[in-house]
Amino acid sequence: MVKRQPLLFVATLFLSTAPLMSSNAQSPDVDWKLYGSSSGDMGNERCFYDAAGVQRRPDNMMRVWVKCLSQSEMDQIDIEHDYGGKILNRAAEKTVAMYVPPLATVTDISFDDATGVIASEQVADITFLEPTARIFYELNCQERMLRELSISIRNHGTGNNVRSWTHAAPETNGDRLLKLLCR
């Protein structure tokens, strides 16, 4: 898990650096939200969907990009110092603003876990870590199904063959993605 800071320290740091943060506004292009984890060739991974890029269609279908990042590579990020402290500053700003990660709306997570999720989302937004996987999903909300339209796995290449529709098993990443986006 990304190194966490006690809430008091995070809030204190936020309040002392708040004037600086306005000049470092987050890019509106992507907004990565944690929705799950997996184990693969690259070890443990944290998977995020791009909330800013969700394409909602009138037929109750949607498309969304996801990326998975290596947990061990994320753990190497010093959220307090790397990237000019932006990761910690933005995580602190969200914590003080009582931001609730979308994952917490479909899974029970503790406050400590929520602060870790917030920090992980900021790592995904700000860093230039190479994803272990990038997947472009199409979701059929009415039927509670999904399929991969494109997938790229680090060190294994890219495939653009549209996969068949599948039902997401309970308590899986696909199930959580459907729950988060098909409300």
C-alpha positions as CSV (number, residue, x, y, z in Angstrom):
1,M,0.0,0.0,0.0
2,V,1.1,3.5,-0.6
3,K,2.8,5.0,2.4
4,R,0.1,6.7,4.5
5,Q,0.4,9.7,6.7
6,P,-1.6,10.2,9.9
7,L,-4.7,12.3,9.3
8,L,-3.6,15.1,11.6
9,F,-0.3,15.4,9.8
10,V,-2.1,15.4,6.4
11,A,-4.6,18.0,7.5
12,T,-1.8,20.2,9.0
13,L,0.2,19.9,5.9
14,F,-2.8,20.7,3.8
15,L,-3.7,23.8,5.7
16,S,-0.1,25.1,5.7
17,T,0.3,24.5,1.9
18,A,-3.2,25.4,0.7
19,P,-2.2,28.6,-1.0
20,L,0.4,26.7,-3.1
21,M,-2.0,24.0,-4.3
22,S,-4.1,26.3,-6.5
23,S,-1.2,26.8,-8.8
24,N,-0.9,23.0,-9.2
25,A,-4.4,22.2,-10.3
26,Q,-5.0,18.6,-11.4
27,S,-5.3,18.1,-15.1
28,P,-8.9,17.6,-16.1
29,D,-7.9,15.0,-18.8
30,V,-8.0,12.0,-16.4
31,D,-9.4,11.2,-13.0
32,W,-8.3,7.7,-12.0
33,K,-10.5,6.0,-9.4
34,L,-9.5,2.8,-7.7
35,Y,-11.9,-0.1,-8.3
36,G,-10.0,-3.2,-7.6
37,S,-6.7,-5.2,-7.5
38,S,-5.3,-8.3,-9.0
39,S,-2.3,-10.5,-9.1
40,G,-0.5,-11.0,-12.4
41,D,2.9,-11.6,-14.0
42,M,4.0,-8.3,-12.6
43,G,2.9,-9.2,-9.0
44,N,0.1,-7.4,-7.1
45,E,-1.6,-4.6,-9.0
46,R,-4.1,-1.8,-8.2
47,C,-6.6,-1.1,-10.9
48,F,-8.2,2.2,-11.7
49,Y,-10.9,3.5,-14.1
50,D,-10.8,6.9,-15.7
51,A,-13.9,8.6,-14.3
52,A,-13.4,11.7,-16.4
53,G,-13.3,9.6,-19.6
54,V,-16.4,7.4,-19.1
55,Q,-18.4,7.4,-22.3
56,R,-22.1,7.0,-21.6
57,R,-24.3,6.1,-24.5
58,P,-28.1,6.6,-24.8
59,D,-28.6,2.8,-25.1
60,N,-27.5,2.3,-21.5
61,M,-24.1,1.1,-22.6
62,M,-20.8,2.8,-21.7
63,R,-17.1,2.5,-22.4
64,V,-14.3,3.2,-20.0
65,W,-10.5,2.9,-19.9
66,V,-8.9,1.2,-17.0
67,K,-5.2,0.8,-16.0
68,C,-3.5,-1.3,-13.5
69,L,-0.3,-0.3,-11.7
70,S,2.2,-2.4,-10.0
71,Q,1.8,-2.2,-6.2
72,S,5.5,-2.6,-5.7
73,E,6.2,0.3,-8.1
74,M,3.6,2.4,-6.4
75,D,5.2,1.6,-3.0
76,Q,8.4,3.1,-4.2
77,I,6.8,6.5,-4.6
78,D,7.5,8.9,-1.8
79,I,4.2,10.7,-1.7
80,E,5.6,13.5,0.6
81,H,8.6,14.4,-1.7
82,D,8.3,13.0,-5.2
83,Y,6.5,15.1,-7.8
84,G,7.0,18.2,-5.7
85,G,4.8,16.9,-2.9
86,K,1.7,17.1,-5.2
87,I,0.6,13.6,-4.3
88,L,0.4,14.3,-0.5
89,N,-1.0,17.8,-1.0
90,R,-3.9,16.6,-3.2
91,A,-4.6,13.6,-1.0
92,A,-4.7,15.9,2.0
93,E,-7.0,18.3,0.2
94,K,-9.4,15.5,-0.6
95,T,-9.2,14.1,3.0
96,V,-10.0,17.5,4.5
97,A,-12.8,18.0,2.1
98,M,-14.3,14.7,3.3
99,Y,-14.0,13.1,-0.2
100,V,-15.3,9.5,-0.2
101,P,-13.6,7.3,-2.8
102,P,-16.1,5.6,-5.1
103,L,-14.8,2.2,-4.1
104,A,-16.2,2.9,-0.6
105,T,-19.7,3.2,-2.0
106,V,-19.7,-0.5,-3.1
107,T,-17.2,-2.1,-0.6
108,D,-16.8,-1.6,3.1
109,I,-13.5,0.0,3.8
110,S,-12.1,1.5,7.0
111,F,-11.1,5.2,7.3
112,D,-7.4,4.2,7.2
113,D,-8.0,2.1,4.0
114,A,-9.9,5.1,2.5
115,T,-6.9,7.4,3.1
116,G,-4.7,4.8,1.4
117,V,-7.2,4.6,-1.6
118,I,-7.1,8.4,-1.8
119,A,-3.3,8.4,-1.9
120,S,-3.3,5.6,-4.5
121,E,-5.7,7.6,-6.7
122,Q,-3.4,10.6,-6.6
123,V,-0.4,8.4,-7.4
124,A,-2.4,7.1,-10.5
125,D,-3.3,10.7,-11.5
126,I,0.1,12.4,-11.0
127,T,2.9,9.8,-11.6
128,F,4.2,8.5,-14.8
129,L,4.3,4.9,-13.8
130,E,3.9,2.5,-16.8
131,P,0.7,0.5,-16.4
132,T,1.0,-3.2,-16.2
133,A,-2.3,-3.3,-18.1
134,R,-4.5,-1.0,-20.1
135,I,-8.0,-2.2,-21.0
136,F,-10.8,-0.5,-22.9
137,Y,-14.1,-2.0,-21.6
138,E,-17.6,-1.8,-22.9
139,L,-20.3,-2.2,-20.2
140,N,-23.9,-3.3,-20.8
141,C,-25.5,-1.9,-17.7
142,Q,-29.0,-3.4,-18.4
143,E,-27.7,-7.0,-18.7
144,R,-24.9,-6.5,-16.1
145,M,-22.2,-7.7,-18.6
146,L,-18.9,-6.4,-19.9
147,R,-16.4,-7.1,-22.6
148,E,-12.9,-6.0,-23.6
149,L,-12.6,-3.9,-26.7
150,S,-8.8,-3.4,-26.4
151,I,-6.2,-4.7,-24.0
152,S,-2.5,-4.0,-23.6
153,I,-0.4,-6.0,-21.1
154,R,3.1,-4.8,-20.4
155,N,5.7,-7.1,-22.0
156,H,2.9,-9.0,-23.8
157,G,1.6,-6.6,-26.4
158,T,-1.7,-5.2,-27.5
159,G,-4.8,-6.9,-28.7
160,N,-7.7,-5.2,-30.4
161,N,-10.0,-8.2,-30.9
162,V,-13.3,-7.5,-29.4
163,R,-14.0,-10.2,-26.8
164,S,-17.4,-11.8,-26.1
165,W,-19.8,-10.4,-23.6
166,T,-19.3,-12.0,-20.1
167,H,-21.2,-11.8,-16.9
168,A,-19.1,-10.5,-14.0
169,A,-18.9,-12.9,-11.1
170,P,-19.7,-11.5,-7.6
171,E,-16.9,-9.8,-5.7
172,T,-14.7,-9.4,-8.7
173,N,-13.2,-6.3,-10.4
174,G,-15.7,-6.6,-13.2
175,D,-18.6,-6.7,-10.7
176,R,-17.3,-3.6,-8.8
177,L,-16.8,-1.7,-12.1
178,L,-20.4,-2.5,-13.1
179,K,-21.6,-1.4,-9.7
180,L,-19.7,1.8,-9.7
181,L,-20.6,2.9,-13.3
182,C,-24.1,1.4,-13.8
183,R,-26.0,3.4,-11.2
